[in-house]
């Protein structure tokens, strides 16, 4: 049977005890995506590759996450007995391929371009094994990559001489194997070490000892940062944040203080977007040409059209703002709300599942929930749609060109017809016909001399 060209095996079965968390290590988020998802994005861009993920500790949670990647095959490693044992656990899967790429699951910064170059070098050299290495000024306990003429070998730190320990090129723990060669030696790996485990570098030694060609390809150190602690996770997130921010600036996005801006991996920005300090953009947020986002704004799964203006401290979640809409400061727009062209949600306004029609304004101090506003509507300050009766949510519909007076309470379900008006301070419990004035308040009564009589009584007069 003809073999398939490339399999990629991601090792994600470890517990990650140093993370001090019940969450499986590879599911810890970097920015707004699990680190495993970051690596999968790079791996799945490799042409012709089929991908499997080894799962073990917390495997049910990892498998649940992998449902987002229907082409990725989970493989269980019931016992964790070392990296070579992990690869052996998936042998029935990888024997179908000509070449196997083995990666650690905690490399969220590894880019597709680096992997492509690594594989091309491996295939071009006809090596039985290739490994990714990197240069570092702090090699620590990494295995050293020793180059002697045409040969490459890995010397573990505990076995290295003082001269070898001064080597700054280290093994990143990522390998490309000729599957036929790997099959010949995988069962020869021994566990006669202090940990009683089977290690993948021993496979490299066996292949080199049998006369096979071993080569090392240098990768950027910044991409090879493995994550074993919460501090290392934070460092990786900071590096990825900087990479993303600089990338968007190169594409024409303006930032007043790039060091304070956070942008997620799935965000899309157009040219001439302006981001003020302390902006956060997450999820599948999209921002159109010429839009401006003020300081302290947080957007998640928000879609902004062209020339949208957000003042300071606006939160937009799962909502859409069409071209030239405005919001803020201190506005909260959530749960599938929609502002049409030139609409406004102003100071201290909250919208929930609310559609605001073209050129309509909700200027300040207002809550609109489960509401539909037509075009050219004006909502007075302090107005509220009373949409919840204690058991169910109800809708409010406000027609075109309505004027809602300040401090109007609209007790849903209720409809305000086109061109209708409500008097300030009204409690509207019934529909207001088109063109009508809705008044729902008690008649004012003035009691003459009341303050004077009250003061005399308090003074005992």
N, C-alpha and C positions, 0 to 999 in steps of 0.2 A: 504494500500500500504506500502511495506517495505521501511523504510527510509534509505537514504545513510549515511555513517558513519560520514563524516566530511566536513563541509563547512568553508571556511576562508573568512572573510569579512574585506577588507582593506579600511579604511576611508581616502579618499583623496579628499573630496569635499571642504575643507576650502580654503579661499583666500590667507592666509599667508601674511597679510598686513605688518607685521614687516620685511619681506624680502625686502620691498621697490622695487618691481619689477613687471612688467606686466606678467612675466612668472609664471604659476601656481607653487605653492611651491614644489609639489612633482616631478616636472620636472627639478628643479635645479640640475645641474650635480655635482656629487661627484666623483672625478677623471674624468673618461671619460664616465660615465653612469648616467642617472637621478636617484635620490635617490629612486624613486618608483621602478625602475628596479633592484636596489640592493636588496630591500626587496623582490621583486617577485622571484628573484633567490633562496632565502632561502625558501620561502613559497612553491614554485613549487616542491621542493625536498621532501615535506612531502608526505608520502605514502597514496594514496587513497583520497587525498584532492581535493575538487573543490573550485575554487577561484573566488571571485567577488570583484570589486573595485567600491566604491561609488564615483561618480564624481559630481561636482557642478560648483564652480567657475573655469572658464577656462576649462570646461568639454570637449569642442570640441578638444582642444589640447591634453588633457589627453587621450581621446578616440582614437585619431589618433596614439598616442604612443602605446596604448594597442593593436593595430593591429599587433604589433610584437609578441604578446602573444595570439595566436588564441584560447587557451583553457580558457582564463580569460574573465569573463562576466562583462561588465560595467553596473552599475545601477545608474540612475540619482537621485540625491537628489536636488530637485528644490529650497527648502528652507533650510537654515542652522539654525536650532533651538536647537542645542545642540547635544551631543554625543548619548543620548538615542533616540532622534528623528532620528538621522542618522541610527541607527540600526533598528528602527521601519520602516523606509523608504524601507528597503530591506526585510521585513518580508515575503513577498510572495515568496522570493527566499530561505531564510534560513529555512523555515518551513519544507523543504524536508529532513533535516538532523537530525541525532541523537545529534550531538554536533556542536557547532559553536565557532570558534576562531575569535575574534575581535582584529584587530591590527591598530595602527596609521600608516599612510602612510609615516611619516617622521622619520622612524627608519632604516636607511640604514646599520647600523652596526650590526643589529640583525642577528645572525647566525642560520643556520638550526639545528645544534646540540642543541642549547638552546631551540628552539621551539619544537623539538622532545622530549626532556626531560620534558618540561613543559606539553605537551599533555599526555605523559605517566603517569606523576604524577596525572594529572586530572582524567584520566580514571581509574587508580588504586585505587583512593580514593573514587570513586563514588560521587564526589562533585557535587552539583547543579551549583556551580560557582567556578572557580579558577582564580587567578590573578597573573600576573608577578610583582614582586617587586625587589628592589635593595637597597643596603646599600650605603649611601653617607655621606661624611662629610659636605656637603653643601645642606641640604634638602630643604632650601628655602621655597617656597609656595606649594611644592608638598603635596598631601594628605598623611597622615601618616598611616602606616599599624600597627594596634594595635592587638597584640596577647594576648588572655586571655584563658589560659588552652587549650581547644580543639577548640575554636572559633577564627575567624579572622574577623576584620572589618576595614573599611576605615573611617578615620576622616579627613575631609577637614581642611586645615590650618586655615581658618577663624573661624572654630568651635572648634578647638583644645584647650585644656587646656595648661598651660605652661609646665606641665610635659609631655604631649603628643607631644608638639612641639619639645621637646628634643629627640624624637625618630628619629633614623637615617635610618630606613627602610621605604621606600616610595613606593607609587603606581605608576607603570609605565604606566598605562592606557591601558594595554593589558589583555584581558579576554578570558577564555574558559567557555562556558555555556552548560549545559544540555538544549537542545532546548525545551523539554516539560516543564521544569521549567521556562525558559525565557518567553515562550508564556503565562504562567499564570500571570506574573507580569508586562510585558512591557507596558500594557495600564494603569497601576496604577501609573506610574511615573508622578509627578506633576511639574509644572514650577513656583511655588510660591517662586521665588528668585529674587534677584536684577536684574539679566539679563533676566529674563523671559524665561529661556531655560530649556530643559529637559536633565538631566545629567545621564550618565551611572553608576556612583557610587551609585546613588539612587536605581538602579536595584539590585545592590549587597546588599544594606541595606534591601530592601524588601525581597529578597531571604533568607537572614540571619534571619530576623525577623519572617519568617514563619517556622523556624526550620530547614532550609536546611543547609547542610555542606558547608562552605566556606573555601577555603585553599589558601595560598600564597606560590609561589615558587620563591626562590631567583635567580636572573639572574646576570651576571657580569655587573657592572656599566658601563664599557666601551662600552657595546653593547646597552645600553638603552639611549644613548644621543639623545634626540629629537632636531629637528632643527627648529628654528623660526626666526633666523637672519642670515645675511651673515657671521658674525663672528662665529656663531655656525656651519655653513656649512663648513667654513675653518678649524675649529677645528676637525670636523668629518672626513674631507678629510685627514688631517694630521694623525689621528689615523688609518684610513684605509690604508693609504700609508705605515705606519710603520708595520702594520699587514702583508701586502702583501710582503714587502721587507724581513722581518724576515722569513716568510714562504719559500721564494725562497732560502734564504741562508741555511736553514735547509735541502734543497734538493740539495745542492751542487753548487749553483751559487756564484761566488766570487764577492765581491764589495769592492772597495777601500775606499769609503766613503758612507756607506748606507744611511746616513741622507740626502744626496743630490740626491738620485735616486728616480724616480717616475715610477711606473709600473702599468698599467691598469689591470682591472679585467679579461679581456679575453686574456691576454698575456700568451704565453707558452714558457718556457725556459727549455733547457736540462742541464745535468750535465756539469761542467767545463766550463760554460760560464763565461766570465769576463766582468764586467760592471765598467767602470771608473767613476769618479765623474761627476755629473750633466747630467746623461743620463736620457732620457725620452722614455718610451716604451708604446705605446697606441694601441687601437683597437685590432684586431686579429693578432698581431705580433707573429711570431714564430722564435726562435733562436736555431740553432742546436748545437750539442756537440762541445765544444772546441772553439767556436767563441768568438771574443773579440770586444767590442764596446767602442770606445774612448770617451774622455771627450766631453760633449756638444752635443752628437749625439741625434737626435730626430727621432724615428721610429714610423710610424703609418700604420697598416695593411701591414707590411713588413714580408717577409719570407726569412730567412737566413739559408743556409745549414750548413754543418760541417766546422769548421775551417775558417770561414769567418773573415776577418780583416777590421774593420772600424777604420780609424784614427779619429782625433778630428773633431768635428763640421760637421758631415755628416747627411743630412736629407734624409730619405728614406720613400716614401709614395706609398702605393698600388703597390709594386714592389717586385721582387724576385732576390736574389743573391744566386747562386748555390755554392756548396762546394768549399772552398779555393779561392773564389773571394775576391777582395780587393777594397776599396773605400776610398777617402779622402786624405788629409784633405780638408775641405770646398767643399764637393761635394753635389749636389742636384740631387737625383734620384727619378723620380716621374711618376705618371700616367701610370702604367702598363709597366714599363721598366723591362728588364730581363738581368742579367749578368750571362752567363754560367760559368762553372767551370774554375777557374784560370784567369778569366777576370779582368780587372782593369778599374776603373773610378777614375782618380787621382785628383790633386789639381785644385780647381776652375773649375770643370767640371759639366755641367748640362745635364742630360739625360731626355727626355720626350718621352714616347711611343717608346722606342728604345730597340732593341734586340742586345746585344753584344755577339758575338760568343766565343767559347772556346779559352782561351789564348790570346784573343784580348785585345788591350790596347788603352785607351783614356787617356793619361797621364796628360794633363794639359791645362787649359785656353781654353776650347772647349765647344761648344753647339751642341748636337746631338738630333734632334727632328724628330719623325716619320721616324726613320732610322732602317735599318737592316744591321748589320755587320756580316760577316762570321768569320771563324776561323783564328787565327794568323794575325789579322789586326793590323796595327799601325797607329794611327791618330796623326799627328803633331800638335804642339801647335798653338792655335789661330784659329783652323779650325771650320767651321760652316756649318751646313746644313740649307740652306735658304728655309724653308719648307712652308712659308705662302706668298701667292701672294696678300694679301689684302682681299681676299674673301674666299679662300679655302686652306686647308692644303694638302701638297703633300709629297710623300714618296721618300726617298733616299735608294738605295740598294748598298751595298759595298760587293764585293765578298771575297772569301778566299784569304789570304796572300797578301792583298793589302797594299800599303804604301802611305798614304796621306800626302803630304808635308805640312809643317807649313803654316798657314794662307791661307789654301785652302777654298774657298767659293763654296759649291756644291748647285747649284740652282735647286731645285727639280721641277718636277720629273726627276731624273737622276739615271743612273746605272753605277757603276764601276765594270768591269768584274774581274774575278779571276786573281791574280798576276799583276794587273795594278798598275800604279804609277801616282801620280799627282805632278807636279812641285810646289815648294813653291811659295806662293803668287798668285796662279792661281784662276781664276773664271771659274768653270766648268759648262757649260750650256748644254753640249751634253754628251751622253753616251760615256764612255771610253771602248774600246774593251778589252777583256782579254789579259794580257801581254803587253798592250800598255802604253806609257807615255802620260798623258794628260797635255798640257800646255795651259793656258788661260791667258796670260799677255802680255802687250805691250813690244816691244823690247827696251832695255835700250839704251839711247843716252847720251853721255857725252859732255858737252859744255865747251871747254877749255877756261881758263881765265875768267870765268864768275864771280867768287868772287872778283877778282881784279878790274874788270870794275865796279861792283856794289859798291864797297867801294869808288872808285874815284868819282862816281856820287853822292853818299851821302855826300861826303866831298866838293862837289862843284868844283872838279878838272876838 
